[in-house]
């Protein structure tokens, strides 16, 4: 509730394989937020479909690798050894960005800034 009170999280990384943790992470998301489920619970879990659609939630899951793999990856990231390749462009550059996408000439990500 505290995170939601500050506008909500853009991303909630769920490492625990618990339905309760997943539900709490979902509650803390802002509109357009993304829960990333790495620790998947046994059986099934429930998320409110109407709330997901209304808030524009995008769900990402991963069941690849072990907990040790995750520890090692987070350690590499914490050491600053992962570099994000991204550029920002204004909304008026959208046609050029789309042309570059069609041509396969974008390396990494392009983030459009809205005025």
N, C-alpha and C positions, 0 to 999 in steps of 0.2 A: 504493500500500500504506500510505503514511503517513496519508493521509486516512481510509482504511478503518479503520486502527488507532485513530483518534480517534472512531470511531462511524459514519463514512461521511458523504457529502454528501447533503443533501436534494435539491439540484438540481445537475446538471452541464451547463453551457452549452458546447456543442461548436461552435466557429466554424470549425475546420479541416475541410476536406473530405477526411478521411483515415480509412480503416477502422481503423487502429491507434489513432488518437486516440479514436474512438468506443468501441472495446473497452476502453481504459484508463479512460475516463470511467465506463463501465458498471461496471467492477470497483470503482471508488471510491464507489459509491452505497450508502446505507444501505437498510434494509428500507423499502419505500414510496417510494423515491427516484424522481426523474424526470430522465432525460437529455433535453435539449432540443437537437435537431440542427438547426443553422442552415446550416452548411456540409455539404452532402450530397455523398458521394463518387460518382464515376462508376461506373456498373454496380451491383453488389450488394454488400452487406456482411452479416455474420452476427453475431447475438447469441444467447446460449444461451437457448432458450425455457423450459426447465425452471427455470433460475435466475431468469428474469424473472417467471415465475408464482410461484415459491416466495418471492421477495422482494417481490412485489406492485409490480413496477416499472411505471410508466406512461410510455410513450414519446411525446414530442411532437416534431413536425418542422415546419419552415418553409422553403420555398424561394421566398419572396416578397421582393422587394427586392434591392438590390445590396450589395456590401460597403461602399460609401460610405454608403448608407442606414443600414446598421447602425452605422457609425462615428458618424454624426450622431445617431442615436437614443441610443447609449450616452453621447455627449457631453451631450445634454439631460438624461439621467438623472443623470449625474455632477454636473451643475450644480444638482441638486435641483429641477428644474422639472417632475418627474412626481410627482404626489401619489397615493398609494394610498388608496382609500376602503375602509376595513375597520372592522368592529366585532367585539368579542369578547363571547361570551355563555357562561354556564355550561351544563352538560349539562341541568340542570333547566329551562332555557328552550327546549329543543328543539321542543316542540309549538308555541310561539308563533313560533319561527323558521320552521318548516315552513308554518304558516298564512300568514305574511308572504310566503314564497316563492310559494305558490299564488296569492296575491292580486297578485303582482308588485310588492310594496312593499319590496323590498330594493335599495338602491343600493350597488353595489360588492360586497364580500364579507362574509360572516359566518363567523367562526372560532369553533368550539365548543371550550371548554377542558374537559379531562377532569380530574377530581380526582386 
